[in-house]
Amino acid sequence: MQAWQAANLEGLIELLREDAIYTMPPWREWYQGREAIRGFFETVWPRFGGFRTLATAANGQPAVGVYSRSHDDPAWRAHSLHVFEPAEGGIASLTIFIGPLGPSLFPAFGLPPA
């Protein structure tokens, strides 16, 4: 959560296993391995004006509600729900539920929309 909020890409990548998988249902894209995941985030994170996170859980796994704001709008809005699969050696997978599904899931997890 700290790495995400600080947009600390190296900190986030260090938490991942070397063979970590990153998926974003319902999109067909997925990334495997630290370098592929780093490459994706290097293109995405600069598009946003910041991130905030709230911890929760999904199916017995740690999860995080991520809020983002744009460079033009200071309001923090529900962005995505991230479910982590912890494993020996780091995070084995990240499943990210993005819009429109992700933000619509926030109430089911007790997370505010903004």
TORGU-883490 format. One record per atom (N, C-alpha, C): residue number from 1; residue in three letters; atom name; x, y, z negated. Coordinates in pm, 1 decimal, padded with zeros to 6 digits, always signed. Example, Ala and Ser with C-alpha at 12.3 -4.5 7.8 and 13.67 -1.06 7.14 Angstrom:
+-----+-----+------+----------+----------+----------+
|   n | res | atom |       xx |       yy |       zz |
+-----+-----+------+----------+----------+----------+
|   1 | ALA |    N | +01319.0 | -00569.0 | -00780.0 |
|   1 | ALA |   CA | +01230.0 | -00450.0 | -00780.0 |
|   1 | ALA |    C | +01320.0 | -00330.0 | -00780.0 |
|   2 | SER |    N | +01285.0 | -00225.0 | -00708.0 |
|   2 | SER |   CA | +01367.0 | -00106.0 | -00714.0 |
|   2 | SER |    C | +01290.0 | +00003.0 | -00787.0 |
+-----+-----+------+----------+----------+----------+
***
This chain:
+-----+-----+------+----------+----------+----------+
|   n | res | atom |       xx |       yy |       zz |
+-----+-----+------+----------+----------+----------+
|   1 | MET |    N | +00082.8 | -00118.6 | +00000.0 |
|   1 | MET |   CA | +00000.0 | +00000.0 | +00000.0 |
|   1 | MET |    C | +00087.1 | +00124.8 | +00000.0 |
|   2 | GLN |    N | +00194.2 | +00121.9 | -00077.5 |
|   2 | GLN |   CA | +00283.0 | +00238.1 | -00082.6 |
|   2 | GLN |    C | +00350.6 | +00261.7 | +00051.7 |
|   3 | ALA |    N | +00395.2 | +00155.3 | +00115.3 |
|   3 | ALA |   CA | +00460.5 | +00169.6 | +00245.1 |
|   3 | ALA |    C | +00363.9 | +00226.7 | +00348.1 |
|   4 | TRP |    N | +00240.6 | +00179.7 | +00346.6 |
|   4 | TRP |   CA | +00141.2 | +00227.1 | +00443.3 |
|   4 | TRP |    C | +00112.2 | +00375.5 | +00421.0 |
|   5 | GLN |    N | +00086.6 | +00412.9 | +00296.0 |
|   5 | GLN |   CA | +00053.7 | +00552.3 | +00265.8 |
|   5 | GLN |    C | +00168.2 | +00646.7 | +00299.4 |
|   6 | ALA |    N | +00289.6 | +00601.3 | +00284.3 |
|   6 | ALA |   CA | +00405.4 | +00684.9 | +00314.2 |
|   6 | ALA |    C | +00447.3 | +00676.1 | +00461.5 |
|   7 | ALA |    N | +00373.5 | +00596.1 | +00540.0 |
|   7 | ALA |   CA | +00411.1 | +00569.2 | +00678.6 |
|   7 | ALA |    C | +00557.0 | +00523.7 | +00683.5 |
|   8 | ASN |    N | +00593.7 | +00440.1 | +00586.6 |
|   8 | ASN |   CA | +00728.8 | +00386.0 | +00574.1 |
|   8 | ASN |    C | +00735.1 | +00254.7 | +00650.8 |
|   9 | LEU |    N | +00760.4 | +00265.6 | +00777.9 |
|   9 | LEU |   CA | +00759.1 | +00147.8 | +00863.4 |
|   9 | LEU |    C | +00862.3 | +00044.7 | +00821.0 |
|  10 | GLU |    N | +00982.4 | +00088.2 | +00788.0 |
|  10 | GLU |   CA | +01084.9 | -00007.7 | +00746.5 |
|  10 | GLU |    C | +01043.7 | -00079.3 | +00618.2 |
|  11 | GLY |    N | +00981.8 | -00006.5 | +00525.4 |
|  11 | GLY |   CA | +00933.7 | -00068.2 | +00401.9 |
|  11 | GLY |    C | +00828.0 | -00173.9 | +00428.5 |
|  12 | LEU |    N | +00736.9 | -00144.6 | +00521.7 |
|  12 | LEU |   CA | +00633.5 | -00242.0 | +00556.3 |
|  12 | LEU |    C | +00695.2 | -00364.7 | +00623.2 |
|  13 | ILE |    N | +00783.5 | -00343.0 | +00716.9 |
|  13 | ILE |   CA | +00845.2 | -00454.5 | +00790.0 |
|  13 | ILE |    C | +00922.9 | -00545.5 | +00695.2 |
|  14 | GLU |    N | +00988.1 | -00488.3 | +00595.7 |
|  14 | GLU |   CA | +01063.4 | -00568.8 | +00499.0 |
|  14 | GLU |    C | +00973.6 | -00661.6 | +00418.3 |
|  15 | LEU |    N | +00846.5 | -00627.1 | +00404.8 |
|  15 | LEU |   CA | +00753.1 | -00711.2 | +00330.2 |
|  15 | LEU |    C | +00706.4 | -00833.1 | +00410.4 |
|  16 | LEU |    N | +00727.6 | -00830.4 | +00540.8 |
|  16 | LEU |   CA | +00680.2 | -00937.0 | +00628.3 |
|  16 | LEU |    C | +00781.1 | -01050.5 | +00638.8 |
|  17 | ARG |    N | +00729.3 | -01170.4 | +00654.1 |
|  17 | ARG |   CA | +00816.6 | -01282.1 | +00690.5 |
|  17 | ARG |    C | +00866.4 | -01258.3 | +00832.0 |
|  18 | GLU |    N | +00975.6 | -01317.9 | +00866.7 |
|  18 | GLU |   CA | +01031.9 | -01301.4 | +01001.2 |
|  18 | GLU |    C | +00932.1 | -01346.7 | +01108.5 |
|  19 | ASP |    N | +00850.9 | -01448.0 | +01078.3 |
|  19 | ASP |   CA | +00755.9 | -01502.5 | +01175.7 |
|  19 | ASP |    C | +00612.8 | -01453.5 | +01151.6 |
|  20 | ALA |    N | +00596.3 | -01341.2 | +01083.7 |
|  20 | ALA |   CA | +00463.2 | -01289.1 | +01051.0 |
|  20 | ALA |    C | +00380.0 | -01267.6 | +01177.1 |
|  21 | ILE |    N | +00248.0 | -01277.3 | +01158.1 |
|  21 | ILE |   CA | +00153.0 | -01256.6 | +01266.7 |
|  21 | ILE |    C | +00061.7 | -01140.4 | +01229.8 |
|  22 | TYR |    N | +00033.4 | -01054.8 | +01327.3 |
|  22 | TYR |   CA | -00053.6 | -00939.5 | +01310.3 |
|  22 | TYR |    C | -00164.9 | -00948.8 | +01414.0 |
|  23 | THR |    N | -00289.9 | -00955.2 | +01367.9 |
|  23 | THR |   CA | -00404.2 | -00963.3 | +01458.0 |
|  23 | THR |    C | -00504.7 | -00854.0 | +01424.1 |
|  24 | MET |    N | -00588.2 | -00819.2 | +01523.3 |
|  24 | MET |   CA | -00687.3 | -00712.7 | +01507.0 |
|  24 | MET |    C | -00820.6 | -00752.4 | +01568.6 |
|  25 | PRO |    N | -00895.5 | -00843.6 | +01506.3 |
|  25 | PRO |   CA | -01024.9 | -00878.6 | +01563.7 |
|  25 | PRO |    C | -01114.8 | -00755.4 | +01572.7 |
|  26 | PRO |    N | -01188.1 | -00736.4 | +01675.1 |
|  26 | PRO |   CA | -01216.1 | -00827.9 | +01786.6 |
|  26 | PRO |    C | -01122.3 | -00812.2 | +01905.2 |
|  27 | TRP |    N | -01018.4 | -00729.1 | +01894.3 |
|  27 | TRP |   CA | -00926.1 | -00713.6 | +02005.9 |
|  27 | TRP |    C | -00849.2 | -00843.6 | +02028.3 |
|  28 | ARG |    N | -00812.3 | -00867.6 | +02150.1 |
|  28 | ARG |   CA | -00738.1 | -00988.9 | +02183.5 |
|  28 | ARG |    C | -00588.8 | -00975.5 | +02156.0 |
|  29 | GLU |    N | -00542.0 | -00854.4 | +02135.0 |
|  29 | GLU |   CA | -00400.0 | -00833.5 | +02108.7 |
|  29 | GLU |    C | -00358.6 | -00897.9 | +01977.8 |
|  30 | TRP |    N | -00239.0 | -00950.7 | +01975.4 |
|  30 | TRP |   CA | -00179.0 | -00998.1 | +01851.2 |
|  30 | TRP |    C | -00027.7 | -00991.3 | +01868.6 |
|  31 | TYR |    N | +00039.7 | -00982.3 | +01757.7 |
|  31 | TYR |   CA | +00184.7 | -00966.0 | +01758.6 |
|  31 | TYR |    C | +00245.2 | -01067.3 | +01663.0 |
|  32 | GLN |    N | +00358.1 | -01123.5 | +01701.7 |
|  32 | GLN |   CA | +00426.1 | -01217.9 | +01615.1 |
|  32 | GLN |    C | +00570.9 | -01176.2 | +01598.9 |
|  33 | GLY |    N | +00614.3 | -01172.4 | +01473.1 |
|  33 | GLY |   CA | +00751.9 | -01138.1 | +01441.6 |
|  33 | GLY |    C | +00766.2 | -00992.3 | +01402.6 |
|  34 | ARG |    N | +00864.6 | -00968.7 | +01318.8 |
|  34 | ARG |   CA | +00886.4 | -00833.6 | +01266.7 |
|  34 | ARG |    C | +00907.3 | -00731.0 | +01377.6 |
|  35 | GLU |    N | +00987.5 | -00762.8 | +01477.1 |
|  35 | GLU |   CA | +01018.7 | -00665.2 | +01581.5 |
|  35 | GLU |    C | +00896.3 | -00629.0 | +01664.0 |
|  36 | ALA |    N | +00812.8 | -00726.7 | +01696.7 |
|  36 | ALA |   CA | +00691.6 | -00698.6 | +01774.0 |
|  36 | ALA |    C | +00594.7 | -00613.5 | +01692.5 |
|  37 | ILE |    N | +00581.6 | -00644.2 | +01565.2 |
|  37 | ILE |   CA | +00492.3 | -00567.3 | +01478.4 |
|  37 | ILE |    C | +00546.1 | -00425.5 | +01460.8 |
|  38 | ARG |    N | +00676.2 | -00412.5 | +01442.0 |
|  38 | ARG |   CA | +00737.9 | -00279.3 | +01432.2 |
|  38 | ARG |    C | +00708.7 | -00198.4 | +01558.4 |
|  39 | GLY |    N | +00726.9 | -00258.2 | +01673.8 |
|  39 | GLY |   CA | +00703.0 | -00188.5 | +01800.1 |
|  39 | GLY |    C | +00560.7 | -00138.0 | +01812.4 |
|  40 | PHE |    N | +00465.5 | -00217.9 | +01767.5 |
|  40 | PHE |   CA | +00325.7 | -00174.0 | +01771.3 |
|  40 | PHE |    C | +00305.2 | -00052.7 | +01681.7 |
|  41 | PHE |    N | +00350.5 | -00061.1 | +01557.3 |
|  41 | PHE |   CA | +00328.9 | +00049.1 | +01463.3 |
|  41 | PHE |    C | +00403.8 | +00175.4 | +01503.6 |
|  42 | GLU |    N | +00517.2 | +00161.9 | +01567.0 |
|  42 | GLU |   CA | +00590.6 | +00280.9 | +01612.5 |
|  42 | GLU |    C | +00508.3 | +00362.7 | +01711.0 |
|  43 | THR |    N | +00420.3 | +00297.7 | +01785.8 |
|  43 | THR |   CA | +00335.5 | +00369.5 | +01881.0 |
|  43 | THR |    C | +00206.1 | +00418.3 | +01818.3 |
|  44 | VAL |    N | +00159.6 | +00352.4 | +01712.0 |
|  44 | VAL |   CA | +00029.4 | +00385.7 | +01654.3 |
|  44 | VAL |    C | +00037.5 | +00489.2 | +01542.6 |
|  45 | TRP |    N | +00127.2 | +00473.4 | +01448.0 |
|  45 | TRP |   CA | +00129.0 | +00560.1 | +01330.1 |
|  45 | TRP |    C | +00140.5 | +00708.9 | +01364.0 |
|  46 | PRO |    N | +00219.6 | +00751.0 | +01462.1 |
|  46 | PRO |   CA | +00229.6 | +00894.5 | +01490.2 |
|  46 | PRO |    C | +00098.6 | +00958.7 | +01536.3 |
|  47 | ARG |    N | +00002.3 | +00878.7 | +01579.7 |
|  47 | ARG |   CA | -00126.6 | +00931.9 | +01625.1 |
|  47 | ARG |    C | -00212.0 | +00985.4 | +01510.7 |
|  48 | PHE |    N | -00177.5 | +00951.1 | +01387.8 |
|  48 | PHE |   CA | -00258.6 | +00987.3 | +01272.3 |
|  48 | PHE |    C | -00187.8 | +01091.3 | +01186.6 |
|  49 | GLY |    N | -00269.1 | +01166.2 | +01110.3 |
|  49 | GLY |   CA | -00216.2 | +01268.1 | +01022.0 |
|  49 | GLY |    C | -00190.0 | +01217.9 | +00882.2 |
|  50 | GLY |    N | -00204.6 | +01087.9 | +00860.3 |
|  50 | GLY |   CA | -00177.1 | +01028.3 | +00730.2 |
|  50 | GLY |    C | -00270.0 | +00912.7 | +00699.5 |
|  51 | PHE |    N | -00236.8 | +00840.6 | +00594.3 |
|  51 | PHE |   CA | -00313.1 | +00724.8 | +00551.7 |
|  51 | PHE |    C | -00327.7 | +00724.2 | +00399.9 |
|  52 | ARG |    N | -00436.5 | +00669.5 | +00353.6 |
|  52 | ARG |   CA | -00459.7 | +00641.6 | +00211.9 |
|  52 | ARG |    C | -00515.5 | +00500.1 | +00204.7 |
|  53 | THR |    N | -00494.2 | +00432.6 | +00092.5 |
|  53 | THR |   CA | -00538.8 | +00293.9 | +00079.9 |
|  53 | THR |    C | -00608.5 | +00270.6 | -00053.6 |
|  54 | LEU |    N | -00700.3 | +00174.0 | -00052.9 |
|  54 | LEU |   CA | -00764.9 | +00126.8 | -00175.5 |
|  54 | LEU |    C | -00759.8 | -00025.1 | -00175.1 |
|  55 | ALA |    N | -00713.5 | -00082.3 | -00284.7 |
|  55 | ALA |   CA | -00701.6 | -00228.2 | -00295.1 |
|  55 | ALA |    C | -00837.7 | -00293.1 | -00313.1 |
|  56 | THR |    N | -00851.7 | -00412.1 | -00255.8 |
|  56 | THR |   CA | -00970.3 | -00495.2 | -00272.9 |
|  56 | THR |    C | -00926.1 | -00639.9 | -00247.7 |
|  57 | ALA |    N | -01020.8 | -00727.7 | -00225.5 |
|  57 | ALA |   CA | -00989.7 | -00867.2 | -00194.0 |
|  57 | ALA |    C | -01092.9 | -00917.7 | -00094.7 |
|  58 | ALA |    N | -01052.0 | -01015.6 | -00013.4 |
|  58 | ALA |   CA | -01141.4 | -01075.9 | +00085.5 |
|  58 | ALA |    C | -01111.4 | -01224.9 | +00092.5 |
|  59 | ASN |    N | -01211.6 | -01305.7 | +00067.6 |
|  59 | ASN |   CA | -01195.0 | -01451.5 | +00070.6 |
|  59 | ASN |    C | -01079.3 | -01498.2 | -00017.0 |
|  60 | GLY |    N | -01065.1 | -01435.6 | -00133.9 |
|  60 | GLY |   CA | -00961.2 | -01474.3 | -00228.2 |
|  60 | GLY |    C | -00821.8 | -01426.2 | -00192.2 |
|  61 | GLN |    N | -00809.5 | -01345.1 | -00089.6 |
|  61 | GLN |   CA | -00679.0 | -01293.0 | -00049.1 |
|  61 | GLN |    C | -00674.1 | -01142.3 | -00076.3 |
|  62 | PRO |    N | -00555.0 | -01088.9 | -00098.9 |
|  62 | PRO |   CA | -00545.9 | -00944.4 | -00116.6 |
|  62 | PRO |    C | -00586.4 | -00873.1 | +00011.7 |
|  63 | ALA |    N | -00654.4 | -00761.1 | -00006.4 |
|  63 | ALA |   CA | -00697.3 | -00680.9 | +00108.2 |
|  63 | ALA |    C | -00687.4 | -00533.5 | +00071.3 |
|  64 | VAL |    N | -00688.6 | -00450.1 | +00172.7 |
|  64 | VAL |   CA | -00675.4 | -00306.3 | +00153.8 |
|  64 | VAL |    C | -00769.5 | -00235.8 | +00250.0 |
|  65 | GLY |    N | -00844.7 | -00141.0 | +00196.7 |
|  65 | GLY |   CA | -00920.0 | -00050.0 | +00282.3 |
|  65 | GLY |    C | -00828.0 | +00065.1 | +00317.1 |
|  66 | VAL |    N | -00811.5 | +00091.6 | +00445.3 |
|  66 | VAL |   CA | -00723.5 | +00200.0 | +00489.6 |
|  66 | VAL |    C | -00809.1 | +00315.4 | +00541.2 |
|  67 | TYR |    N | -00777.2 | +00432.4 | +00490.6 |
|  67 | TYR |   CA | -00840.9 | +00556.2 | +00533.4 |
|  67 | TYR |    C | -00737.6 | +00636.0 | +00610.7 |
|  68 | SER |    N | -00781.6 | +00702.6 | +00715.4 |
|  68 | SER |   CA | -00689.7 | +00784.8 | +00793.8 |
|  68 | SER |    C | -00750.5 | +00922.1 | +00813.9 |
|  69 | ARG |    N | -00665.7 | +01012.7 | +00851.6 |
|  69 | ARG |   CA | -00712.2 | +01143.9 | +00894.0 |
|  69 | ARG |    C | -00637.9 | +01178.9 | +01021.2 |
|  70 | SER |    N | -00698.7 | +01266.5 | +01097.1 |
|  70 | SER |   CA | -00634.4 | +01307.4 | +01222.3 |
|  70 | SER |    C | -00549.5 | +01431.0 | +01196.3 |
|  71 | HIS |    N | -00474.1 | +01468.8 | +01295.8 |
|  71 | HIS |   CA | -00391.8 | +01588.5 | +01282.6 |
|  71 | HIS |    C | -00479.5 | +01713.8 | +01279.5 |
|  72 | ASP |    N | -00603.5 | +01703.0 | +01331.6 |
|  72 | ASP |   CA | -00693.7 | +01817.4 | +01338.7 |
|  72 | ASP |    C | -00800.7 | +01818.6 | +01230.4 |
|  73 | ASP |    N | -00819.1 | +01708.4 | +01160.3 |
|  73 | ASP |   CA | -00926.9 | +01696.8 | +01060.6 |
|  73 | ASP |    C | -00867.2 | +01644.2 | +00930.2 |
|  74 | PRO |    N | -00873.4 | +01722.4 | +00822.5 |
|  74 | PRO |   CA | -00811.9 | +01679.3 | +00696.5 |
|  74 | PRO |    C | -00892.8 | +01575.8 | +00617.5 |
|  75 | ALA |    N | -01013.7 | +01541.3 | +00663.2 |
|  75 | ALA |   CA | -01097.3 | +01445.8 | +00589.5 |
|  75 | ALA |    C | -01041.9 | +01304.0 | +00602.3 |
|  76 | TRP |    N | -01043.0 | +01231.2 | +00491.7 |
|  76 | TRP |   CA | -01001.8 | +01090.1 | +00491.2 |
|  76 | TRP |    C | -01123.7 | +01006.5 | +00526.2 |
|  77 | ARG |    N | -01116.4 | +00931.3 | +00635.0 |
|  77 | ARG |   CA | -01229.6 | +00850.5 | +00682.6 |
|  77 | ARG |    C | -01188.9 | +00702.8 | +00688.1 |
|  78 | ALA |    N | -01287.6 | +00616.5 | +00662.8 |
|  78 | ALA |   CA | -01262.0 | +00472.3 | +00670.1 |
|  78 | ALA |    C | -01206.6 | +00438.6 | +00808.2 |
|  79 | HIS |    N | -01096.5 | +00367.3 | +00808.4 |
|  79 | HIS |   CA | -01029.5 | +00332.6 | +00933.8 |
|  79 | HIS |    C | -01032.9 | +00182.3 | +00960.0 |
|  80 | SER |    N | -00986.8 | +00103.3 | +00863.5 |
|  80 | SER |   CA | -00974.5 | -00040.6 | +00887.5 |
|  80 | SER |    C | -00962.9 | -00116.1 | +00755.4 |
|  81 | LEU |    N | -00997.0 | -00243.0 | +00761.0 |
|  81 | LEU |   CA | -00983.7 | -00332.1 | +00646.1 |
|  81 | LEU |    C | -00872.4 | -00430.9 | +00678.4 |
|  82 | HIS |    N | -00771.5 | -00439.0 | +00589.9 |
|  82 | HIS |   CA | -00653.2 | -00522.1 | +00613.0 |
|  82 | HIS |    C | -00653.9 | -00638.4 | +00513.6 |
|  83 | VAL |    N | -00648.0 | -00758.6 | +00564.8 |
|  83 | VAL |   CA | -00642.9 | -00878.2 | +00481.0 |
|  83 | VAL |    C | -00504.3 | -00939.9 | +00496.8 |
|  84 | PHE |    N | -00438.4 | -00962.1 | +00383.0 |
|  84 | PHE |   CA | -00301.1 | -01013.1 | +00380.6 |
|  84 | PHE |    C | -00299.9 | -01160.5 | +00343.7 |
|  85 | GLU |    N | -00213.4 | -01235.5 | +00407.9 |
|  85 | GLU |   CA | -00188.7 | -01373.8 | +00367.5 |
|  85 | GLU |    C | -00048.6 | -01379.9 | +00308.4 |
|  86 | PRO |    N | -00040.6 | -01377.1 | +00175.5 |
|  86 | PRO |   CA | +00091.6 | -01385.6 | +00113.7 |
|  86 | PRO |    C | +00146.0 | -01527.9 | +00123.8 |
|  87 | ALA |    N | +00275.5 | -01539.2 | +00132.6 |
|  87 | ALA |   CA | +00341.2 | -01669.5 | +00139.7 |
|  87 | ALA |    C | +00481.6 | -01653.9 | +00083.9 |
|  88 | GLU |    N | +00546.5 | -01765.6 | +00063.0 |
|  88 | GLU |   CA | +00684.7 | -01760.7 | +00017.6 |
|  88 | GLU |    C | +00767.5 | -01685.4 | +00121.8 |
|  89 | GLY |    N | +00843.7 | -01591.3 | +00077.8 |
|  89 | GLY |   CA | +00928.2 | -01514.9 | +00168.6 |
|  89 | GLY |    C | +00864.3 | -01389.4 | +00223.1 |
|  90 | GLY |    N | +00739.7 | -01359.9 | +00184.5 |
|  90 | GLY |   CA | +00676.0 | -01235.9 | +00228.9 |
|  90 | GLY |    C | +00536.4 | -01257.5 | +00281.8 |
|  91 | ILE |    N | +00486.6 | -01157.1 | +00349.5 |
|  91 | ILE |   CA | +00351.9 | -01163.3 | +00406.4 |
|  91 | ILE |    C | +00357.9 | -01246.5 | +00533.6 |
|  92 | ALA |    N | +00274.9 | -01351.6 | +00539.3 |
|  92 | ALA |   CA | +00273.9 | -01440.2 | +00655.5 |
|  92 | ALA |    C | +00186.7 | -01386.1 | +00767.9 |
|  93 | SER |    N | +00075.9 | -01320.2 | +00729.5 |
|  93 | SER |   CA | -00009.6 | -01263.9 | +00833.5 |
|  93 | SER |    C | -00087.2 | -01144.9 | +00780.5 |
|  94 | LEU |    N | -00119.3 | -01056.5 | +00872.8 |
|  94 | LEU |   CA | -00203.8 | -00941.2 | +00848.2 |
|  94 | LEU |    C | -00318.5 | -00949.3 | +00947.9 |
|  95 | THR |    N | -00440.0 | -00952.3 | +00898.5 |
|  95 | THR |   CA | -00556.0 | -00947.5 | +00985.5 |
|  95 | THR |    C | -00623.9 | -00814.0 | +00959.9 |
|  96 | ILE |    N | -00630.7 | -00733.0 | +01061.7 |
|  96 | ILE |   CA | -00679.4 | -00597.0 | +01049.6 |
|  96 | ILE |    C | -00812.3 | -00586.0 | +01123.0 |
|  97 | PHE |    N | -00917.2 | -00551.8 | +01049.6 |
|  97 | PHE |   CA | -01048.4 | -00531.4 | +01108.8 |
|  97 | PHE |    C | -01063.7 | -00382.1 | +01136.2 |
|  98 | ILE |    N | -01054.8 | -00348.0 | +01263.7 |
|  98 | ILE |   CA | -01058.6 | -00208.5 | +01304.9 |
|  98 | ILE |    C | -01199.1 | -00170.4 | +01350.0 |
|  99 | GLY |    N | -01216.7 | -00045.0 | +01385.3 |
|  99 | GLY |   CA | -01346.4 | +00004.8 | +01429.2 |
|  99 | GLY |    C | -01393.8 | -00060.5 | +01556.8 |
| 100 | PRO |    N | -01523.1 | -00070.3 | +01569.1 |
| 100 | PRO |   CA | -01623.7 | -00021.0 | +01475.3 |
| 100 | PRO |    C | -01652.0 | -00116.8 | +01358.9 |
| 101 | LEU |    N | -01604.8 | -00240.6 | +01368.2 |
| 101 | LEU |   CA | -01635.1 | -00338.7 | +01263.0 |
| 101 | LEU |    C | -01571.4 | -00302.2 | +01129.4 |
| 102 | GLY |    N | -01444.4 | -00270.7 | +01128.3 |
| 102 | GLY |   CA | -01371.9 | -00247.3 | +01003.2 |
| 102 | GLY |    C | -01438.0 | -00146.9 | +00910.9 |
| 103 | PRO |    N | -01461.4 | -00023.5 | +00955.8 |
| 103 | PRO |   CA | -01524.1 | +00074.6 | +00867.9 |
| 103 | PRO |    C | -01663.6 | +00034.3 | +00822.1 |
| 104 | SER |    N | -01735.6 | -00041.1 | +00904.5 |
| 104 | SER |   CA | -01870.6 | -00083.8 | +00864.6 |
| 104 | SER |    C | -01866.7 | -00188.1 | +00753.1 |
| 105 | LEU |    N | -01751.1 | -00251.1 | +00731.0 |
| 105 | LEU |   CA | -01736.6 | -00350.2 | +00624.5 |
| 105 | LEU |    C | -01709.5 | -00286.9 | +00487.7 |
| 106 | PHE |    N | -01669.1 | -00161.1 | +00482.7 |
| 106 | PHE |   CA | -01629.0 | -00098.4 | +00358.0 |
| 106 | PHE |    C | -01733.9 | -00110.8 | +00247.9 |
| 107 | PRO |    N | -01863.7 | -00083.4 | +00272.4 |
| 107 | PRO |   CA | -01962.1 | -00094.8 | +00164.2 |
| 107 | PRO |    C | -01968.8 | -00235.2 | +00104.0 |
| 108 | ALA |    N | -01951.2 | -00339.6 | +00184.2 |
| 108 | ALA |   CA | -01956.5 | -00476.8 | +00133.0 |
| 108 | ALA |    C | -01842.7 | -00504.7 | +00035.8 |
| 109 | PHE |    N | -01736.0 | -00426.8 | +00043.6 |
| 109 | PHE |   CA | -01621.5 | -00443.7 | -00045.5 |
| 109 | PHE |    C | -01617.0 | -00336.7 | -00153.3 |
| 110 | GLY |    N | -01726.0 | -00261.8 | -00165.8 |
| 110 | GLY |   CA | -01733.4 | -00158.1 | -00268.5 |
| 110 | GLY |    C | -01645.5 | -00038.2 | -00239.4 |
| 111 | LEU |    N | -01610.8 | -00017.8 | -00113.4 |
| 111 | LEU |   CA | -01524.0 | +00093.7 | -00074.8 |
| 111 | LEU |    C | -01607.9 | +00206.7 | -00015.7 |
| 112 | PRO |    N | -01580.6 | +00329.3 | -00054.4 |
| 112 | PRO |   CA | -01656.7 | +00442.3 | +00000.2 |
| 112 | PRO |    C | -01621.3 | +00467.4 | +00147.7 |
| 113 | PRO |    N | -01712.1 | +00526.7 | +00223.1 |
| 113 | PRO |   CA | -01685.8 | +00552.0 | +00365.6 |
| 113 | PRO |    C | -01587.4 | +00666.5 | +00389.4 |
| 114 | ALA |    N | -01568.1 | +00749.5 | +00289.0 |
| 114 | ALA |   CA | -01474.8 | +00862.2 | +00304.3 |
| 114 | ALA |    C | -01412.7 | +00893.4 | +00169.2 |
+-----+-----+------+----------+----------+----------+
***
